[in-house]
Amino acid sequence: MGSSDYETLLVERSDGVVTATLNRPHRKNAATVQMFDELAGLAREVRDTLGDRVLVLTGAGDGFCSGVDLMSLPTDGTDTVQRASAAVLELYSLPKPTITALNGVAAGVGVGFALACDFVLAAESSRLIMSFVRRALSPDGGTSWLLPKLVGIQKAKEIAFFGDPVSSKEALELGLVSRVLPDGDLMAEVGRWAGRLADGPPTSLATTKALLNDSQTLTMAQSIEREYVAQKWNAGTADFREAITAFKEKREPVFRKG
């Protein structure tokens, strides 16, 4: 699927940074089955495109994602859940750095979209809302796994059981977001982070991400074995040789762009 084929996303590429904007501002970027499928497809496209180094996810207008669009929900909601989960899993497992630019409210599955990325940079006015209980539903979109990993089981239950908004300030204190910025400064800071990551060594970043993500389900001994395998792989790359040469020449390394 080419970038021009997306209908619910705006996709822009610049210097290795792919910016995907959830583009249904008239519905606060409420997600449809089509959006789930397109987001999953874009993640696979970024994965398979050598020149794509970083994925940034944000929302059009003044909201990030208000959850599933209940007005477009098919009669059989279980298929929607499966496709939402597939999109979140593709984001989480993408072997390239990902950044959420949280520019407004993320509710329901929108929380899953946000937290599936490696970093969340949040505007001061943004909020996270686990709104499932308000609709007599249980968490989906990977949120039941992501949330307790970040805040602990008891706080995750509080957030999920009551469904109250979590402000950007509280989200920062809980470790749900990496930075909180004035609304007008959000995208500039996201751009700085994305630019630094795009200039980094792609194999090193991919293996580092995999090691950290997988550490949550592995023993220490298993993680150490995986570290050994990853390090052997990294040591055979041109980027490693460039890093050593740059160190000896007392200059900044220039890593490959594709």
Helices and strands as residue ranges (DSSP letters): G 3-5, E 9-14, E 17-22, G 25-27, H 33-48, E 54-59, G 70-72, H 77-93, E 98-102, E 105-107, H 109-116, E 119-123, E 127-129, G 131-135, H 143-151, H 153-162, E 166-167, H 168-174, E 179-181, G 183-185, H 186-198, H 202-214, H 220-235, H 238-248
